Amino acid sequence: MRFTYAEAMTQAQYYAPLAQAAEAAGYTSMTVADSLIYPKDSDSKYPYTDTGDRAFLDGKEFIETMVLCAHLFAHTTTLRLTPFVLKLPVRPPVLVAKQASSLAFLSNNRLGLGVGISPWPEDFANLGVSWEKRGKRMDECMDILRGLTTGEFFSYSGEFYEVDELKQCPGASEKIPLLVGGHVDAALRRAVVKGDGWMHAGGDGEELDRMLVRLQEIRKEEGDTRDDFEVHVISYDAYTPDGIKRLEDKGVTDCIVGFRVPYIMGPDTEPLEKKIEHLERYAEDVIHKVNG
């Protein structure tokens, strides 16, 4: 089992020391959240909380995801970073491919690129991208990332994007895993057909079990027998060695763990020292017992 440390919506200056602490404690990776704008007026609902309220995002410090990845890679040597998740179809895919290849090159292939469709129509509107057919747009973006990050000549002709035959150097010396976030059936299938893994965003344990079963059904339907397909989940089972075994038996490869509820109004008041204490205690109680 691999372990990912998750912290978001805290003070921006905490991220580098937290990444260093997670690396030293034995975590495989750390998530990097993505938020582009906070509209003053919105009827949109947040899909991963019970009420759908998004007011907790107001005033939170979000460093742009790819910029923060570069910053954290410069402060670590082995820690992997997994954007959780990059809102891909609102961004120009050729630019994202260049950013991803550059990060992979500079970090010695430590980028696992979590990607998803923004749930906010305001993201699309304010970045000048149509909300309609966003799933198809997402698929085309993933195709372009897959082609351009190789560093070889690549061209593309789709419904939304036309890419002349071109290359971007340096490319990634290893394939950048595309990890698809989302809970609907289309996202699960996209993770299998277009991606290299799936990222779960949390929620009810029974619903997670249903999605894990469905993911395996889709892999069987698509004839996918890859042994490097990644399954990243948030689960209460991740907090005990016995629970980790149950998750492994269900096909989970990566556990995402955090130690506070980030969906709170106002600033995060937990001190940095307490955050490091939490992640180190988990490493002692679970990671070292599971992985030796």
N, C-alpha and C positions, 0 to 999 in steps of 0.2 A: 504494500500500500504506500502511496505517496501522500504527502500532507501539504496543504496550502493554507497559509495564514491570511485571514481576511480582516482588514480594518479599513473603514471608510468614513467620510464625513467627520473627521477629526481635524486637529490643527495641522496645517500643511507641513510645518517644520518637523513634525513627528515622523513622517514617512521614512526618511533615510535612516534614522537610528532604529526604527522598528524593523526595517528590512535587514539591517545588519544583525540585529538580535535574532530574528527568525532564521537567518542563514546559520549563525553560530549554534543555535539550538537544534538544528537538524531538519528544519522544514525544507521541502523540495521547492516550494514556490510561494509567491505572495500575489494576491489579487490587486488590480488597479482599477478603480471605479471610473466610469465615464459619465459626465454630465456637461452639456454644452451651454444651456441657457436656463434661466428660471423666469418664466413669464409672470408678469404682475397679475394678469387675469387669465384664468384657464378653467375649462370644464373637464379637463382630462383627469382620469383616475389612474392612480398608481397600481399596477397589476399584482404586486407581491405583498400587499398589506390587506388586512381584513376590511378596512373602511374605504380604501382607495384614495385617501387623502394624501396630498403631496406637499402640504405646508411645511413639513419637517425639513424639506430641502432648502427653504429660504435662508440665505445667508451662509450656507455651508461652503467651505473652501474646497473647490475642485480645481486642481491643476490639470490642464489639458492632458489627456491620457498618454499620448505618445511622448510628450515632453517629460512627464513624470517618469515614464519608463526609462528614458535616457538618463535622467537624474539618478534613479535608483540603481540602474546597471553600473553607473560610474562609482557607486558606493559599495558594491558587492562584487563577488568573484564567481560564485557558484549558483546563487539563487536564481530560479526561473521566475519570470513575471508573466501573469496571465490577466490581461484586460478582461473585466468582468461586468459587462461586455462592451466592446467598442460598437457604437451605433454606426454601423457600416454604410447603409444605403443613403444616409444624408451627407456623406463625404465623397469627394471625387476619388474613384477607385485607383486611378493611376498615381495620385499623390499618396494614398494609403499604402500602395505597393512599395513606393520609394521609401516611405517612412519605415515600413516593416522590414524591408531588406536591410536598410541602414542599421536598425536596431539589432537585427540578428547578426549582422557582420561585426558590429562593435562589441556585442555581448558574448561572442562565441556561441551563438545559437541557443540563447537562453529565453527566447520569446515563444510563448504559446499563445497564439492570437485568438482570444475569445471575441466572437462577433455576434451581433444580433440586430434586430429591427427595432428602432426606437419606438416606444409606445406613445410618444408625444407628437401629435400633429403639428404642434408649434415648432418642433425641431425642423421638420420638413419645410414648413412655411418660411421660417426665418433663414434657412440656408438655401432657399430657392429650389427646392426639390419637390416634385409632386408626391402627395400622399397615396394616390391611387397606384395600384399594381406594385406596391412596395416589396412584396415577396419576390416577384419576378426580378425586380431591380436588385434585390439582395443576391439572388442567384447569379446574376451577371457580374456583380461586384466580386463575388467569390471566384468566379472563373477568371477574371482579370487578375486578381491577386495571385491566384495559383500560377498563371502563366508568366507574369512579369517578375515575380520574386525568384525565379530560377536564374535570372541574369542572362538568359538567352533571348534571341529575337522572338517576338510574339506579336500577333495581331488578333483583333477581335471585331466581330460584327454582330451586334445584337439589336434588340428592340430599343434599348435605351442608350447604349454606348457603342461608339466606333473608335477603335484603337488602331492607328497605323502600325505597320510592322516596325517594331522598335525594341530596344533593350535598355535596361537600367543596370548600371554597374556601380558598386559590386552587388551581385546577387547573394542570396543566402547560400552558404556551402552545404547546408542541410535543409530539407523541406521544413517550412514553417507550419506547424500544426494549426489548422483552422478549427476552432472549437465553437460550436454553434450553441447559443443560448436560446431558451424559450421552452414553454410547456405545452404548446398546442401540437397537434399531430404533424402539422406541416413542418414545424421546427425540428421535431424528432427525425422526420424523414430527411430533411435538409442536412442534418448532422451526419446521417449515414451516406447519403448520395453525394453531397458536395463537400462534406467536412471530414475531419479526422477525429472527431469526438463531440461529446455533448456536455453542456454545463447547466446544471440545475440551479435554480434561484432560491430554493427554500420552500417551506410550506409543510402541509400535512404529510405525515409518514405514510399513510395508506395511499395517498395520491402519488407519492414518490414511488412506492412499490408498483403501482399501476403503470407509471411511465417507464420504469425499468423493464417491466414485462413487455410493454409495447415497443420499446427500443429494440429488444431482442427479436421480437416478431418482425419488425421492419428489416433488421439486419438479415434475418433468414430469408425474407421475401426478396431482398435485393442481392442475395448470394454473397453477402459480405462476411468474409472469414478472416479479416485482418486481426492479428494478435496485438497490434499496437493501437487499436481504437481506444480512445480515452473517455472515461465516464467520470465526471466531476460532480459530486453531490454535497448538499448540506443536510445533515441528519443528526438527530440526538444520539443515534447509535455510534457516531464518531467519537464520543467522549469516554468510551471504555474499550479496553482491548477485546472483550467479548463482542461488543457491538461492531468493532472493526471487522472481526471475522464474519459476522453476519452480512456486512456490506460487501466484503470480498466474495462471498458465496453468491451474491446477487449480481456480480459483474462490475462492481465499482472499482475504479483504479486510483481515484484521487478524492480525498476527503477535504472539504473546505471548512475550516473551523474559525470561529471568532468568539470573543469572550465578553461581548456586551451587545445590547440591542441598539443599532445605530439610528433607528427611526424615531428620533426624539426631537422635540422642538428646542431651538436654541443651541448654543455651543456645547461641544463635548467637554465636560469638566474633569474627566478621569485623567490623572497625571500620567505622564510618559512612563515613569518608573513602575506604576501599577500595571500598565499595559505589558511591559516587558516581563514583569513578575508572572502575569497570567500565561503568556505564551511559553515561558520557560517551564512553568509547572506542568502544563499540558505535555510538553516534550518529555519531561521526566516520567509522567504518569502513563502516557500512551505511546508516543512515538518510539521511545527507546525500548519499551517493553514489546512492542509489536515488531519492530525492525531490528532490534538488538543493538 
